[in-house]
Amino acid sequence: MFTIGPNEILMILIIVFLLFGASKLPELARSLGKSMGEFKKAQREAELELIEFERKIREGKYTSKEREKLERLAKDLGIKTEGKSDEELLEEIRKMIPREKSEP
C-alpha cells in the first residue's frame, strides 16, 4: 500500500497543532496513549483466552459453556460461526488477532 514517511508525519503534526492548539496537545497525547494501552490490554486478554480455549480442547475439558464463549469471541471479531468446528473457529480467531512482535 503506502508508507508514512517523516514528511507526512511532520505535516500531520502541524495540522494537529493548528487544529487543537498548544494547550490541548498534552491532553490529546495523554488520551491517545491511554487508548493505545487499552487496545493492547484487550489484545493480550483475547490472546490469553484463546490459549485457554486451546488448552481445554487438548485436555478434553471443553464444555458447551466454553463453546458459547468461543462463538461470542468469534462474533465480536466479525467471524461467522455457523457450521464451523471449534478448531476452525480457533484458527480464524488466531488469524484475526495480531500477535505482538517480541523484542530481540
Buried (B, 14 or more C-beta within 10 A) or exposed (E): EEEEEEEEEEEEEEEBEEEEEEEEEEEEEEEEEEEEEEEEEEBEEBBEBBEEBBEBBEEEEBEEEBBEBBBEBBEEBEBEBEEBEBEEBBEBBEEBBEEEEEEE
